[in-house]
Amino acid sequence: MNDNLFGVSVPESVLDRMQKAGDKVAQKREGIRICAELLEQYREIVGVAGVHIMALASNMKAIAAVLAQHR
């Protein structure tokens, strides 16, 4: 995403975590976990009333997976 989406900057720590997860399926699961963890962190920030979660059109089910883990 850093190379292909203007203005996006994914931290190296997140990229490393994704790469260490294993194959593409494991990386997808790890990405969902990372997103759910971020939602929990955002919940604690005073003044944040919501977030915008976006996925590629071919992977819209990932949003449902993030929300299911977030509960």
ABEGO torsion letter per residue (X at the ends): XAAABBGBBBBAAAAAAAAAAEBAAAAAAAAAAAAAAAAAAAAABBGBAEBBBBBBAAAAAAAAAAAAAAX
